[in-house]
Amino acid sequence: MAYLGDNANPVNTTTAIKKTYSASFNTAPATGPNAIMALSGSATKTVKVTKMRIEGSRSTATYTRMSVPKRSTAFTGTSTTITSVPHNATDGAATAVVVSFAGVPTNGTLVGYIWTGFIFMPTITSGVPQTLELNFGNTLDGPIVLNGVNENVSFDLLGVAITGANISWYIEWTEE
């Protein structure tokens, strides 16, 4: 780290800014018990997931079981590709692919669960939803690394079918 400027403020001169992308979507997930979204890796870059966020509401206020699994093979099923937004317009288009599932996808091969738990989802008129934000690689832990197009990470309903839900999610990653 070097000290530059009139006030001798520290400026990091050794780390390059990474190409950063994000995507978000609001969805009424299918009633099936599988993934509601997924980020798949790239054929040409190493994808590092740094942040995931989710919240929602349901027709009946309740805690909803969720997970963040990592898989080594791709999902199959009906999906919609979500626009990936570069945080710097000069970075060009993302090579990783983000999808939201309209139906119940067939899961790929599970590597393991990065996170599992519950989030509270109130009714639309009864309160503010609980927001779950997971940050990776900003302390001593590392980001979620996706090597190749088959590796992916997703938000999953952990085998529990839900109805009457409206879920918003966000994901952020770098490509190196």
N, C-alpha and C positions, 0 to 999 in steps of 0.2 A: 504494500500500500504506500502510495506517495502522498505528500502534502503539497497541495497546489492552491493557488488563489490568494486573494488579499488577506483573508482571515485564517489562513493555514488550515482550512477545512480538509479532512481526509477525503480523498477520491481514490476509488479502486481503479488502478491502472493495469492490473494483471489479469483480470477476468473479463472475457468478452461477453457482451450481451447475447443471450441465446434467443433463437427464433422461437417465439411464444405464440400459442394459438389458444382459442377457447371456443366453446359451443354451448348453447343452452336451448331448452325447449320446454314447452308446457304441454302435457299430454294427459289424456284419460286412458290409462293403460288397459289392455285386454284383461279379462277376468281370470286369465290363467296365472299359474304360479311361477313364471320364469322371469327372465330379464326384461326390463323396460327400456334400457338403452345400453349401448356398448361403444367403446373406442377400440378400434383395431389398429395394430401397428403398421409399419411401413416397409416396403421392399427396399427402400434406398436410405432410410435414416433410422437412427435409434430414437424411439419415442419415450419420453420421460414424463409421467403424469405427476403434476405438482399439487393439484387441488381438485376436489370433487365436493359438490354441494347439492342437497336435495331437501325439499319440503313439499307439503301437500295438504289437501283437505279431503274429507270423505262425507258420504251421505249420513253416516253415523260416526260421531266423534269417538276415536279409539286410538290406541297405540298400534302401530303397524310394524311388523317384522321386516327388516331390510338386511341386505348384505352387499358387500363389494367383493365379488369373486374375481380371481384371475384365471383365465383359461388358456390352454395351449393350442386349441383348434377352434376354428371359426364357428359362429352360430349359423343356423340355416332357418329360413322362414321369411315372412313378409316384413319388410322394413322400409323406412324412409330415411334417406341420407340427409343429415342436418348440416347446414352451412358452417364451416369452420372459419373463424375470423382471425386473421393475423393481427397481433397487437401492434406491429409495425408494418405499414403497407408495403415497404420495400422488401419484406421477407418472402413475398410470393405466396402461392397457395400451399396449404398443408398437404402432406403426403399420407398422413394417418386419416382414417375414415371414421366418422361418428354416425351412428344410426339410432333411430328410435323405432321400437317394434310396435306395429299396428296389431299384430296377432300374437299368438303364443309361439315364440321361437323354440327350436330344438337346441339345447345347450351344447356347447363344445365340451372338450375334455377339461375337467376341473383340475387346476394346479393346487388351489387352496383358497381360503377366505382371508382377505386382508382385513376386513372388518365385518362384524355382525352385531346386530342390536335392534332396538326399537326406536321409532320416532313417533311423537304424538301428532295426529292429524285431526284437527277439530272439524266441525261442519263449517261451511263457508261463512255462515252468519254468526257462529258462536265464539269465534276467537282467532287469535293469531297462531298460525302453525309453528311448530318447532322446526328450526332450521338446523340441519346437520351439515357441518362443514369439516371436511377432512383435508389436512395439509400434509404433504409428503415432501421430504427433502429440504425443508427450510431450517432444520435444526441439525441434530447429529444423525437423524435417520436419512435414508435415501429415498429418492422418488420411486414410483412404480415404473419399472423399465419394461417396455414391450419391444422384443427383438423379432422382426419379421411380421408379415401380414396376418399370420394365423393367431398370434398372441393377442389377447384382448382383456380389457377390464370393463366391468359393467356395474350397474345398480340392479339388484335382483330381489325378488320377493320371497326368496328362501322357501319355495314350495307352498306358499299360502296364497290362495286365490282371493283377490279383493274385488269388490264391486263399488260403484259410486265414488271413485277416486279421481282427483285432479292433482297431478304431480308436476312440479317444476324441478328441473335439474340443471346443473352447470358442471362443466369439466374444463380443466386448463392443463396444457402440456407444452413441452418444448420438443423440438426436433433438432438432432445434432448429427 
